[in-house]
Structures are given as C-alpha cells and as structure tokens.
Amino acid sequence: MFIEVTGLFGILILIGDIYAILNTVQARTTLGVKAAWIAAILLLPVAGLIAWFLFGPREPKVEA
C-alpha cells in the first residue's frame, strides 16, 4: 500500500519542510544535531515535519 502526496497537500508539506529546514539551520545547536534533524525531515517528509514541530531545536524567546 502506497500513499501518494500530491496536489495541495503535497505543496503544504513541501513548504512546511522548507520552513523546518531553514529554522533548523538557523538554530544555535551543534552541527551533528542540525544534520540529524535535516536528514529526518528530508527522508521522512511528513513524520519528520511532525517530529521537528514537537521535539525540534527551539530558540529561547527573548523578552522585550
């Protein structure tokens, strides 16, 4: 059983993956952690995006 990701849903996943990768690259973590997250996002687009959203590297929020 194969699941095809096409159309609007596919474009939304692509946009989410690009956003996650860009935020991961800009995060203040080690290179190994960044590489692991990027690999997870690229190899498992939907599951990687969900995992990044829940457990990914977070930047400390700066109070103004």
Biopython code that builds the backbone (N, CA, C, O; Angstrom):
import numpy as np
from Bio.PDB.StructureBuilder import StructureBuilder

atoms = [
    (1, "MET", "N", (0.846, -1.167, 0.000)),
    (1, "MET", "CA", (0.000, 0.000, 0.000)),
    (1, "MET", "C", (0.897, 1.237, 0.000)),
    (1, "MET", "O", (1.732, 1.413, 0.887)),
    (2, "PHE", "N", (0.716, 2.066, -0.978)),
    (2, "PHE", "CA", (1.490, 3.293, -1.099)),
    (2, "PHE", "C", (0.578, 4.493, -0.920)),
    (2, "PHE", "O", (-0.574, 4.485, -1.355)),
    (3, "ILE", "N", (1.098, 5.510, -0.283)),
    (3, "ILE", "CA", (0.352, 6.746, -0.099)),
    (3, "ILE", "C", (1.019, 7.804, -0.955)),
    (3, "ILE", "O", (2.207, 8.080, -0.788)),
    (4, "GLU", "N", (0.277, 8.393, -1.857)),
    (4, "GLU", "CA", (0.819, 9.444, -2.703)),
    (4, "GLU", "C", (0.480, 10.801, -2.107)),
    (4, "GLU", "O", (-0.656, 11.054, -1.706)),
    (5, "VAL", "N", (1.477, 11.660, -2.058)),
    (5, "VAL", "CA", (1.279, 13.016, -1.568)),
    (5, "VAL", "C", (1.327, 13.924, -2.789)),
    (5, "VAL", "O", (2.400, 14.214, -3.319)),
    (6, "THR", "N", (0.164, 14.366, -3.224)),
    (6, "THR", "CA", (0.095, 15.195, -4.419)),
    (6, "THR", "C", (-0.822, 16.378, -4.171)),
    (6, "THR", "O", (-1.496, 16.465, -3.144)),
    (7, "GLY", "N", (-0.829, 17.264, -5.113)),
    (7, "GLY", "CA", (-1.738, 18.399, -5.073)),
    (7, "GLY", "C", (-1.425, 19.378, -3.967)),
    (7, "GLY", "O", (-0.266, 19.605, -3.619)),
    (8, "LEU", "N", (-2.466, 19.947, -3.426)),
    (8, "LEU", "CA", (-2.334, 20.985, -2.401)),
    (8, "LEU", "C", (-1.653, 20.448, -1.146)),
    (8, "LEU", "O", (-0.829, 21.138, -0.545)),
    (9, "PHE", "N", (-1.989, 19.227, -0.748)),
    (9, "PHE", "CA", (-1.375, 18.636, 0.440)),
    (9, "PHE", "C", (0.131, 18.491, 0.249)),
    (9, "PHE", "O", (0.898, 18.749, 1.177)),
    (10, "GLY", "N", (0.558, 18.086, -0.928)),
    (10, "GLY", "CA", (1.981, 17.947, -1.218)),
    (10, "GLY", "C", (2.714, 19.270, -1.168)),
    (10, "GLY", "O", (3.836, 19.346, -0.667)),
    (11, "ILE", "N", (2.087, 20.308, -1.682)),
    (11, "ILE", "CA", (2.697, 21.646, -1.653)),
    (11, "ILE", "C", (2.806, 22.151, -0.212)),
    (11, "ILE", "O", (3.809, 22.767, 0.150)),
    (12, "LEU", "N", (1.792, 21.899, 0.608)),
    (12, "LEU", "CA", (1.841, 22.310, 2.007)),
    (12, "LEU", "C", (2.941, 21.575, 2.765)),
    (12, "LEU", "O", (3.623, 22.175, 3.596)),
    (13, "ILE", "N", (3.120, 20.290, 2.493)),
    (13, "ILE", "CA", (4.194, 19.535, 3.123)),
    (13, "ILE", "C", (5.548, 20.076, 2.686)),
    (13, "ILE", "O", (6.454, 20.216, 3.507)),
    (14, "LEU", "N", (5.693, 20.384, 1.393)),
    (14, "LEU", "CA", (6.947, 20.939, 0.888)),
    (14, "LEU", "C", (7.278, 22.266, 1.562)),
    (14, "LEU", "O", (8.416, 22.486, 1.975)),
    (15, "ILE", "N", (6.298, 23.143, 1.673)),
    (15, "ILE", "CA", (6.504, 24.438, 2.326)),
    (15, "ILE", "C", (6.869, 24.237, 3.801)),
    (15, "ILE", "O", (7.764, 24.908, 4.315)),
    (16, "GLY", "N", (6.186, 23.326, 4.473)),
    (16, "GLY", "CA", (6.495, 23.045, 5.870)),
    (16, "GLY", "C", (7.895, 22.487, 6.046)),
    (16, "GLY", "O", (8.598, 22.863, 6.984)),
    (17, "ASP", "N", (8.311, 21.587, 5.148)),
    (17, "ASP", "CA", (9.652, 21.020, 5.223)),
    (17, "ASP", "C", (10.721, 22.085, 4.994)),
    (17, "ASP", "O", (11.730, 22.106, 5.698)),
    (18, "ILE", "N", (10.515, 22.954, 4.036)),
    (18, "ILE", "CA", (11.476, 24.030, 3.782)),
    (18, "ILE", "C", (11.575, 24.952, 4.997)),
    (18, "ILE", "O", (12.672, 25.355, 5.382)),
    (19, "TYR", "N", (10.442, 25.285, 5.595)),
    (19, "TYR", "CA", (10.422, 26.118, 6.794)),
    (19, "TYR", "C", (11.179, 25.442, 7.935)),
    (19, "TYR", "O", (11.963, 26.089, 8.629)),
    (20, "ALA", "N", (10.947, 24.149, 8.129)),
    (20, "ALA", "CA", (11.612, 23.410, 9.203)),
    (20, "ALA", "C", (13.117, 23.345, 8.977)),
    (20, "ALA", "O", (13.893, 23.504, 9.920)),
    (21, "ILE", "N", (13.532, 23.112, 7.740)),
    (21, "ILE", "CA", (14.961, 23.042, 7.436)),
    (21, "ILE", "C", (15.629, 24.394, 7.664)),
    (21, "ILE", "O", (16.708, 24.458, 8.253)),
    (22, "LEU", "N", (15.004, 25.466, 7.207)),
    (22, "LEU", "CA", (15.584, 26.799, 7.409)),
    (22, "LEU", "C", (15.701, 27.137, 8.893)),
    (22, "LEU", "O", (16.714, 27.693, 9.318)),
    (23, "ASN", "N", (14.687, 26.813, 9.682)),
    (23, "ASN", "CA", (14.755, 27.084, 11.122)),
    (23, "ASN", "C", (15.794, 26.209, 11.802)),
    (23, "ASN", "O", (16.445, 26.643, 12.753)),
    (24, "THR", "N", (15.955, 24.996, 11.332)),
    (24, "THR", "CA", (16.964, 24.108, 11.896)),
    (24, "THR", "C", (18.361, 24.628, 11.610)),
    (24, "THR", "O", (19.225, 24.589, 12.487)),
    (25, "VAL", "N", (18.598, 25.114, 10.399)),
    (25, "VAL", "CA", (19.914, 25.647, 10.036)),
    (25, "VAL", "C", (20.243, 26.873, 10.886)),
    (25, "VAL", "O", (21.402, 27.080, 11.245)),
    (26, "GLN", "N", (19.251, 27.676, 11.208)),
    (26, "GLN", "CA", (19.475, 28.901, 11.972)),
    (26, "GLN", "C", (19.534, 28.674, 13.480)),
    (26, "GLN", "O", (19.883, 29.589, 14.226)),
    (27, "ALA", "N", (19.198, 27.470, 13.939)),
    (27, "ALA", "CA", (19.180, 27.184, 15.375)),
    (27, "ALA", "C", (20.593, 27.180, 15.941)),
    (27, "ALA", "O", (21.558, 26.899, 15.231)),
    (28, "ARG", "N", (20.700, 27.494, 17.215)),
    (28, "ARG", "CA", (22.003, 27.521, 17.889)),
    (28, "ARG", "C", (22.265, 26.167, 18.540)),
    (28, "ARG", "O", (22.290, 26.052, 19.765)),
    (29, "THR", "N", (22.459, 25.153, 17.720)),
    (29, "THR", "CA", (22.794, 23.816, 18.198)),
    (29, "THR", "C", (24.037, 23.330, 17.467)),
    (29, "THR", "O", (24.561, 24.018, 16.592)),
    (30, "THR", "N", (24.496, 22.160, 17.825)),
    (30, "THR", "CA", (25.699, 21.617, 17.195)),
    (30, "THR", "C", (25.394, 21.175, 15.767)),
    (30, "THR", "O", (24.239, 20.971, 15.390)),
    (31, "LEU", "N", (26.446, 21.036, 14.996)),
    (31, "LEU", "CA", (26.305, 20.629, 13.601)),
    (31, "LEU", "C", (25.702, 19.233, 13.485)),
    (31, "LEU", "O", (24.918, 18.971, 12.573)),
    (32, "GLY", "N", (26.055, 18.346, 14.392)),
    (32, "GLY", "CA", (25.512, 16.986, 14.367)),
    (32, "GLY", "C", (24.006, 16.957, 14.582)),
    (32, "GLY", "O", (23.290, 16.210, 13.914)),
    (33, "VAL", "N", (23.530, 17.772, 15.515)),
    (33, "VAL", "CA", (22.086, 17.838, 15.778)),
    (33, "VAL", "C", (21.360, 18.408, 14.567)),
    (33, "VAL", "O", (20.301, 17.913, 14.181)),
    (34, "LYS", "N", (21.930, 19.442, 13.974)),
    (34, "LYS", "CA", (21.321, 20.031, 12.775)),
    (34, "LYS", "C", (21.259, 19.013, 11.652)),
    (34, "LYS", "O", (20.232, 18.880, 10.986)),
    (35, "ALA", "N", (22.361, 18.288, 11.436)),
    (35, "ALA", "CA", (22.409, 17.293, 10.356)),
    (35, "ALA", "C", (21.385, 16.184, 10.583)),
    (35, "ALA", "O", (20.740, 15.734, 9.637)),
    (36, "ALA", "N", (21.235, 15.746, 11.820)),
    (36, "ALA", "CA", (20.271, 14.692, 12.126)),
    (36, "ALA", "C", (18.841, 15.153, 11.851)),
    (36, "ALA", "O", (18.047, 14.405, 11.281)),
    (37, "TRP", "N", (18.514, 16.374, 12.250)),
    (37, "TRP", "CA", (17.165, 16.884, 12.013)),
    (37, "TRP", "C", (16.895, 17.077, 10.521)),
    (37, "TRP", "O", (15.816, 16.739, 10.034)),
    (38, "ILE", "N", (17.868, 17.614, 9.805)),
    (38, "ILE", "CA", (17.676, 17.819, 8.367)),
    (38, "ILE", "C", (17.504, 16.480, 7.661)),
    (38, "ILE", "O", (16.661, 16.354, 6.773)),
    (39, "ALA", "N", (18.295, 15.475, 8.046)),
    (39, "ALA", "CA", (18.162, 14.148, 7.451)),
    (39, "ALA", "C", (16.783, 13.559, 7.736)),
    (39, "ALA", "O", (16.166, 12.966, 6.850)),
    (40, "ALA", "N", (16.299, 13.718, 8.963)),
    (40, "ALA", "CA", (14.975, 13.199, 9.312)),
    (40, "ALA", "C", (13.885, 13.898, 8.508)),
    (40, "ALA", "O", (12.940, 13.252, 8.054)),
    (41, "ILE", "N", (14.006, 15.190, 8.332)),
    (41, "ILE", "CA", (12.994, 15.950, 7.585)),
    (41, "ILE", "C", (13.011, 15.562, 6.110)),
    (41, "ILE", "O", (11.955, 15.449, 5.488)),
    (42, "LEU", "N", (14.200, 15.356, 5.546)),
    (42, "LEU", "CA", (14.294, 15.015, 4.128)),
    (42, "LEU", "C", (13.884, 13.571, 3.849)),
    (42, "LEU", "O", (13.238, 13.296, 2.838)),
    (43, "LEU", "N", (14.253, 12.646, 4.736)),
    (43, "LEU", "CA", (13.957, 11.238, 4.496)),
    (43, "LEU", "C", (12.515, 10.871, 4.830)),
    (43, "LEU", "O", (11.941, 9.980, 4.205)),
    (44, "LEU", "N", (11.936, 11.543, 5.799)),
    (44, "LEU", "CA", (10.548, 11.288, 6.210)),
    (44, "LEU", "C", (9.794, 12.607, 6.215)),
    (44, "LEU", "O", (9.604, 13.198, 7.278)),
    (45, "PRO", "N", (9.359, 13.082, 5.056)),
    (45, "PRO", "CA", (8.808, 14.441, 4.979)),
    (45, "PRO", "C", (7.658, 14.722, 5.945)),
    (45, "PRO", "O", (7.664, 15.759, 6.608)),
    (46, "VAL", "N", (6.690, 13.843, 6.040)),
    (46, "VAL", "CA", (5.538, 14.117, 6.910)),
    (46, "VAL", "C", (5.899, 13.826, 8.360)),
    (46, "VAL", "O", (5.694, 14.672, 9.231)),
    (47, "ALA", "N", (6.433, 12.639, 8.627)),
    (47, "ALA", "CA", (6.782, 12.266, 10.001)),
    (47, "ALA", "C", (7.914, 13.147, 10.533)),
    (47, "ALA", "O", (7.906, 13.521, 11.706)),
    (48, "GLY", "N", (8.877, 13.477, 9.690)),
    (48, "GLY", "CA", (9.972, 14.338, 10.107)),
    (48, "GLY", "C", (9.498, 15.735, 10.459)),
    (48, "GLY", "O", (9.981, 16.342, 11.414)),
    (49, "LEU", "N", (8.550, 16.242, 9.681)),
    (49, "LEU", "CA", (7.999, 17.565, 9.963)),
    (49, "LEU", "C", (7.236, 17.569, 11.283)),
    (49, "LEU", "O", (7.357, 18.507, 12.071)),
    (50, "ILE", "N", (6.462, 16.536, 11.522)),
    (50, "ILE", "CA", (5.712, 16.440, 12.778)),
    (50, "ILE", "C", (6.668, 16.304, 13.962)),
    (50, "ILE", "O", (6.482, 16.956, 14.990)),
    (51, "ALA", "N", (7.689, 15.458, 13.819)),
    (51, "ALA", "CA", (8.667, 15.279, 14.894)),
    (51, "ALA", "C", (9.420, 16.575, 15.156)),
    (51, "ALA", "O", (9.647, 16.939, 16.310)),
    (52, "TRP", "N", (9.809, 17.276, 14.088)),
    (52, "TRP", "CA", (10.511, 18.556, 14.273)),
    (52, "TRP", "C", (9.626, 19.553, 15.003)),
    (52, "TRP", "O", (10.089, 20.268, 15.891)),
    (53, "PHE", "N", (8.337, 19.601, 14.625)),
    (53, "PHE", "CA", (7.405, 20.535, 15.259)),
    (53, "PHE", "C", (7.273, 20.236, 16.755)),
    (53, "PHE", "O", (7.194, 21.158, 17.567)),
    (54, "LEU", "N", (7.249, 18.958, 17.117)),
    (54, "LEU", "CA", (7.061, 18.586, 18.511)),
    (54, "LEU", "C", (8.355, 18.603, 19.329)),
    (54, "LEU", "O", (8.348, 19.019, 20.488)),
    (55, "PHE", "N", (9.466, 18.153, 18.730)),
    (55, "PHE", "CA", (10.684, 17.934, 19.506)),
    (55, "PHE", "C", (11.913, 18.676, 18.984)),
    (55, "PHE", "O", (12.989, 18.555, 19.569)),
    (56, "GLY", "N", (11.782, 19.423, 17.923)),
    (56, "GLY", "CA", (12.931, 20.047, 17.270)),
    (56, "GLY", "C", (13.618, 21.106, 18.104)),
    (56, "GLY", "O", (13.109, 21.512, 19.149)),
    (57, "PRO", "N", (14.788, 21.558, 17.639)),
    (57, "PRO", "CA", (15.542, 22.571, 18.392)),
    (57, "PRO", "C", (14.755, 23.874, 18.494)),
    (57, "PRO", "O", (14.212, 24.370, 17.507)),
    (58, "ARG", "N", (14.705, 24.406, 19.685)),
    (58, "ARG", "CA", (13.962, 25.637, 19.946)),
    (58, "ARG", "C", (14.921, 26.743, 20.324)),
    (58, "ARG", "O", (15.907, 26.513, 21.024)),
    (59, "GLU", "N", (14.635, 27.926, 19.866)),
    (59, "GLU", "CA", (15.397, 29.119, 20.246)),
    (59, "GLU", "C", (14.746, 29.703, 21.510)),
    (59, "GLU", "O", (13.520, 29.741, 21.615)),
    (60, "PRO", "N", (15.554, 30.151, 22.451)),
    (60, "PRO", "CA", (14.960, 30.804, 23.629)),
    (60, "PRO", "C", (14.254, 32.100, 23.226)),
    (60, "PRO", "O", (14.778, 32.884, 22.434)),
    (61, "LYS", "N", (13.084, 32.307, 23.770)),
    (61, "LYS", "CA", (12.330, 33.514, 23.439)),
    (61, "LYS", "C", (12.900, 34.691, 24.226)),
    (61, "LYS", "O", (13.115, 34.609, 25.436)),
    (62, "VAL", "N", (13.139, 35.783, 23.507)),
    (62, "VAL", "CA", (13.715, 36.982, 24.109)),
    (62, "VAL", "C", (12.580, 37.916, 24.499)),
    (62, "VAL", "O", (11.750, 38.289, 23.671)),
    (63, "GLU", "N", (12.559, 38.287, 25.767)),
    (63, "GLU", "CA", (11.543, 39.216, 26.247)),
    (63, "GLU", "C", (11.988, 40.636, 25.893)),
    (63, "GLU", "O", (13.156, 40.984, 26.064)),
    (64, "ALA", "N", (11.062, 41.447, 25.405)),
    (64, "ALA", "CA", (11.402, 42.829, 25.008)),
    (64, "ALA", "C", (11.284, 43.780, 26.168)),
    (64, "ALA", "O", (11.532, 44.976, 26.014)),
]
sb = StructureBuilder()
sb.init_structure("model")
sb.init_model(0)
sb.init_chain("A")
sb.init_seg("    ")
for serial, (resi, resn, name, xyz) in enumerate(atoms, 1):
    if name == "N":
        sb.init_residue(resn, " ", resi, " ")
    sb.init_atom(name, np.array(xyz, "f"), 0.0, 1.0, " ", f" {name:<3s}", serial, name[0])
structure = sb.get_structure()
